[in-house]
Amino acid sequence: MKTVQLPSGERVAAFGLGTWYVGDSARTRAEEIATLRLGLDRGATLIDTAEMYGDGRAEELIGDAIAGRRDEAFIVSKVYPHNASRALAAKACERSLRRLKTDRIDLYLLHWRGNVPLDETIAAFEALRAAGKIRHYGVSNLDLADMQALWRVPGAQTVATNQLLYNLTRRGIEWSLQPWLRERHIPVMAYSPLEQGRLLRNPQLSDFARRHGMTPAQAALAWLLAREDIIVIPKSIHRERLKENLGAVAFTLTLDQLAELDSLFPPPARAQALEML
């Protein structure tokens, strides 16, 4: 499995497992757990979740999926902005730990910027790290101005990632945010890399994938994986779909293929507001 280096020097799987809308149905629970375990088997050891996902049901399902295999997994979870104060973050983290059935979260993210001052959130994260409750911390859905404000906070220079909406049809971060992050060696964790499945029905991508011997999902994921500082976290609730998606790791897109995708899905020509789902 390809890996990406965090600012701390630790390397994590470049292909992770998303869990948005996972754990919501008893009917699909067994298959969802089996899919997460298959991901661990195949080296997709980073599992992303949040207290928001299903009001904690996704975390509970992950806790069951990693039972007996905790040390194989790199668990990412996110705290609501309104819980990102020093007092409330500690309580939110404890709730996530109970649901995950673990004693630590490997990477804890601020889900998006809210009204709690960033310096208070960083202080809360530092306290959680000092207590051994989390190992790394980072952010999600923060635009360039937010990141610049964050960077002025003591301790914030250790943020491990910015998790952002990024795929072939959502390239706005390339204008200024991604270069700023790259200069500081902060990797991007790309959520909804398949645009919640909509990219799979894109005729241009389908034609590209057919001509180059891959599926649309593999082409979209391989485009992201071609970058050294991108972690992808597609969601799969079926083992067969996960196997297909993992096939992207075997493809190394050529410069000509990357140029063709640029022509089909152009990079931004101007600054854009940060997009979120």
C-alpha positions as CSV (number, residue, x, y, z in Angstrom):
1,M,0.0,0.0,0.0
2,K,1.3,3.5,-0.9
3,T,1.8,5.7,2.1
4,V,1.8,9.4,2.8
5,Q,4.0,11.1,5.4
6,L,2.4,13.2,8.1
7,P,4.3,16.3,9.4
8,S,5.4,14.2,12.4
9,G,7.2,11.8,10.1
10,E,4.7,9.0,10.6
11,R,3.5,7.4,7.4
12,V,-0.1,6.4,6.9
13,A,-2.0,4.5,4.1
14,A,-2.7,6.8,1.1
15,F,-5.9,4.8,0.6
16,G,-8.3,5.0,3.6
17,L,-11.8,4.0,4.3
18,G,-14.6,6.6,4.6
19,T,-17.6,5.9,6.8
20,W,-20.1,8.7,6.1
21,Y,-23.6,7.2,6.2
22,V,-22.1,3.9,7.5
23,G,-23.8,2.2,10.4
24,D,-27.2,3.6,9.8
25,S,-28.9,0.3,8.8
26,A,-29.1,-3.0,10.7
27,R,-29.7,-4.7,7.3
28,T,-26.3,-3.7,5.9
29,R,-24.3,-3.8,9.2
30,A,-22.6,-7.2,8.7
31,E,-21.5,-6.4,5.2
32,E,-20.2,-3.0,6.3
33,I,-18.1,-4.6,9.1
34,A,-16.8,-7.2,6.6
35,T,-15.8,-4.5,4.2
36,L,-13.9,-2.6,6.9
37,R,-12.1,-5.8,7.9
38,L,-11.3,-6.5,4.3
39,G,-9.8,-3.0,4.0
40,L,-7.5,-3.8,6.9
41,D,-6.5,-7.1,5.2
42,R,-5.6,-5.2,2.0
43,G,-3.6,-2.5,3.7
44,A,-6.3,0.2,3.8
45,T,-5.6,0.7,7.5
46,L,-6.7,4.4,7.8
47,I,-10.4,4.6,8.8
48,D,-12.1,8.0,8.8
49,T,-15.2,8.8,10.9
50,A,-16.8,11.6,13.0
51,E,-19.0,12.0,16.0
52,M,-21.5,13.5,13.5
53,Y,-21.8,10.4,11.4
54,G,-25.1,8.8,12.4
55,D,-24.8,10.5,15.8
56,G,-22.0,8.1,16.6
57,R,-23.3,5.0,14.9
58,A,-20.4,4.9,12.5
59,E,-18.0,5.0,15.3
60,E,-19.8,2.2,17.1
61,L,-19.7,0.1,13.9
62,I,-15.9,0.8,13.5
63,G,-15.4,-0.3,17.1
64,D,-17.0,-3.7,16.3
65,A,-15.0,-4.0,13.0
66,I,-11.6,-3.4,14.6
67,A,-12.2,-5.6,17.6
68,G,-9.1,-7.7,18.1
69,R,-7.3,-5.7,15.4
70,R,-7.0,-2.2,17.0
71,D,-3.2,-1.9,16.5
72,E,-3.6,-2.5,12.7
73,A,-5.9,0.5,12.3
74,F,-5.2,4.2,12.1
75,I,-8.4,5.8,13.4
76,V,-9.4,9.3,12.3
77,S,-12.4,11.0,14.0
78,K,-13.8,14.5,14.0
79,V,-15.3,16.8,16.6
80,Y,-18.2,19.1,16.0
81,P,-17.2,22.8,16.0
82,H,-19.6,23.5,19.0
83,N,-17.8,20.8,21.0
84,A,-14.3,22.1,20.2
85,S,-13.8,24.1,23.4
86,R,-11.4,22.8,26.0
87,A,-14.1,21.5,28.3
88,L,-16.5,20.1,25.7
89,A,-13.7,18.5,23.5
90,A,-12.6,16.3,26.3
91,K,-16.1,15.0,26.8
92,A,-16.7,14.6,23.1
93,C,-13.5,12.7,22.7
94,E,-14.4,10.4,25.6
95,R,-17.7,9.6,24.0
96,S,-16.0,8.8,20.7
97,L,-13.5,6.6,22.5
98,R,-16.3,4.6,24.2
99,R,-18.1,4.1,20.9
100,L,-14.9,3.1,19.1
101,K,-14.0,0.8,22.0
102,T,-10.5,2.0,22.1
103,D,-8.2,4.0,24.4
104,R,-6.9,6.4,21.8
105,I,-7.8,8.1,18.5
106,D,-4.8,8.3,16.1
107,L,-5.9,11.6,14.4
108,Y,-8.6,14.0,15.8
109,L,-9.9,16.7,13.5
110,L,-11.9,19.9,14.0
111,H,-14.8,19.1,11.6
112,W,-15.2,22.7,10.4
113,R,-14.6,26.1,11.9
114,G,-17.2,27.3,14.2
115,N,-17.5,30.0,16.9
116,V,-15.0,28.5,19.4
117,P,-11.7,30.4,19.0
118,L,-9.0,28.4,17.2
119,D,-6.5,28.9,20.1
120,E,-8.9,27.3,22.5
121,T,-9.4,24.3,20.2
122,I,-5.7,23.8,19.8
123,A,-5.3,24.0,23.6
124,A,-8.0,21.4,23.9
125,F,-6.3,19.1,21.4
126,E,-2.9,19.6,23.1
127,A,-4.4,18.6,26.4
128,L,-6.0,15.5,24.8
129,R,-2.7,14.6,23.3
130,A,-0.8,15.1,26.5
131,A,-3.4,12.8,28.2
132,G,-2.8,10.1,25.6
133,K,-6.4,10.3,24.3
134,I,-5.3,11.3,20.8
135,R,-2.0,10.9,19.0
136,H,-2.2,13.6,16.3
137,Y,-4.6,16.4,15.5
138,G,-5.7,18.4,12.5
139,V,-8.6,20.2,10.8
140,S,-11.2,19.7,8.1
141,N,-12.9,22.2,5.8
142,L,-10.7,25.1,6.6
143,D,-10.0,27.5,3.8
144,L,-6.8,29.5,3.3
145,A,-7.8,32.4,5.5
146,D,-8.8,29.9,8.3
147,M,-5.4,28.1,7.9
148,Q,-3.5,31.4,8.0
149,A,-5.4,32.3,11.2
150,L,-4.7,28.9,12.6
151,W,-1.0,29.1,11.8
152,R,-0.7,32.1,14.1
153,V,-1.8,30.0,17.1
154,P,1.0,28.5,19.2
155,G,1.1,24.7,18.7
156,A,-0.9,24.7,15.5
157,Q,2.2,24.1,13.4
158,T,1.8,20.4,14.3
159,V,-1.5,20.0,12.5
160,A,-1.4,16.7,10.6
161,T,-3.8,17.3,7.8
162,N,-6.6,19.4,6.3
163,Q,-9.5,17.1,5.2
164,L,-11.1,18.7,2.2
165,L,-13.6,18.1,-0.6
166,Y,-11.3,17.3,-3.5
167,N,-11.9,15.3,-6.7
168,L,-11.7,15.7,-10.5
169,T,-14.8,18.0,-10.4
170,R,-13.9,19.9,-7.2
171,R,-10.4,21.3,-7.9
172,G,-10.8,24.8,-6.3
173,I,-8.3,24.1,-3.6
174,E,-5.5,23.9,-6.2
175,W,-5.6,27.7,-6.7
176,S,-4.1,28.8,-3.4
177,L,-5.0,26.5,-0.5
178,Q,-3.2,23.4,-1.6
179,P,0.0,25.2,-2.5
180,W,0.0,26.8,0.9
181,L,-0.5,23.4,2.6
182,R,2.2,21.8,0.4
183,E,4.7,24.5,1.4
184,R,4.2,23.4,5.0
185,H,4.2,19.7,4.3
186,I,0.6,19.3,5.4
187,P,-1.1,16.5,3.4
188,V,-4.7,16.8,2.1
189,M,-7.2,14.1,3.0
190,A,-9.6,14.1,0.1
191,Y,-13.2,13.3,1.1
192,S,-15.9,12.4,-1.4
193,P,-13.2,11.5,-4.0
194,L,-15.9,10.0,-6.2
195,E,-18.3,12.9,-5.7
196,Q,-20.6,10.6,-3.7
197,G,-20.7,8.3,-6.8
198,R,-21.7,10.9,-9.3
199,L,-18.3,10.7,-11.0
200,L,-19.0,7.1,-11.8
201,R,-21.7,8.3,-14.2
202,N,-19.6,11.0,-15.9
203,P,-19.4,10.1,-19.6
204,Q,-16.1,11.8,-20.1
205,L,-14.5,9.9,-17.2
206,S,-16.2,6.6,-18.3
207,D,-14.7,7.0,-21.8
208,F,-11.2,7.8,-20.4
209,A,-11.4,4.8,-18.1
210,R,-12.5,2.4,-20.8
211,R,-9.7,3.5,-23.2
212,H,-7.1,3.0,-20.5
213,G,-8.3,-0.3,-19.1
214,M,-9.7,0.8,-15.7
215,T,-13.0,1.6,-14.2
216,P,-14.2,5.2,-13.7
217,A,-13.7,4.8,-9.9
218,Q,-10.2,3.6,-10.4
219,A,-9.4,6.4,-12.8
220,A,-10.7,9.1,-10.4
221,L,-8.9,7.6,-7.4
222,A,-5.6,7.0,-9.4
223,W,-5.7,10.7,-10.3
224,L,-5.6,11.6,-6.7
225,L,-3.1,8.9,-5.7
226,A,-0.7,10.3,-8.3
227,R,0.1,13.0,-5.8
228,E,2.5,12.3,-3.0
229,D,0.6,14.3,-0.4
230,I,-3.0,13.2,-0.9
231,I,-4.9,10.6,1.2
232,V,-8.1,9.4,-0.3
233,I,-11.0,8.1,1.8
234,P,-13.7,6.7,-0.5
235,K,-16.7,5.0,1.2
236,S,-17.5,1.5,0.3
237,I,-20.2,-0.5,2.1
238,H,-19.7,-3.6,-0.1
239,R,-16.6,-5.8,-0.3
240,E,-16.7,-6.1,-4.1
241,R,-16.9,-2.3,-4.5
242,L,-13.9,-1.9,-2.1
243,K,-11.9,-4.4,-4.2
244,E,-12.6,-2.4,-7.3
245,N,-11.6,0.9,-5.6
246,L,-8.5,-0.6,-4.2
247,G,-7.5,-1.6,-7.7
248,A,-6.7,2.1,-8.2
249,V,-3.5,1.6,-6.2
250,A,-2.1,-0.6,-9.0
251,F,-2.4,2.2,-11.6
252,T,0.3,4.8,-12.1
253,L,-1.1,7.4,-14.5
254,T,1.3,8.6,-17.1
255,L,2.0,12.3,-17.8
256,D,-0.1,12.0,-20.9
257,Q,-3.0,10.5,-19.0
258,L,-2.8,13.2,-16.3
259,A,-2.7,15.9,-19.1
260,E,-5.8,14.3,-20.7
261,L,-7.7,14.4,-17.4
262,D,-6.6,18.1,-17.0
263,S,-8.2,18.8,-20.3
264,L,-11.4,16.9,-19.4
265,F,-11.6,18.4,-15.9
266,P,-9.7,21.7,-15.9
267,P,-8.0,23.1,-12.8
268,P,-9.3,26.4,-11.5
269,A,-8.7,29.5,-13.5
270,R,-9.4,31.8,-10.5
271,A,-9.8,31.8,-6.8
272,Q,-13.0,30.0,-5.6
273,A,-14.8,29.8,-2.3
274,L,-14.1,26.6,-0.4
275,E,-16.6,23.9,-1.4
276,M,-18.0,21.5,1.2
277,L,-20.5,18.7,1.4
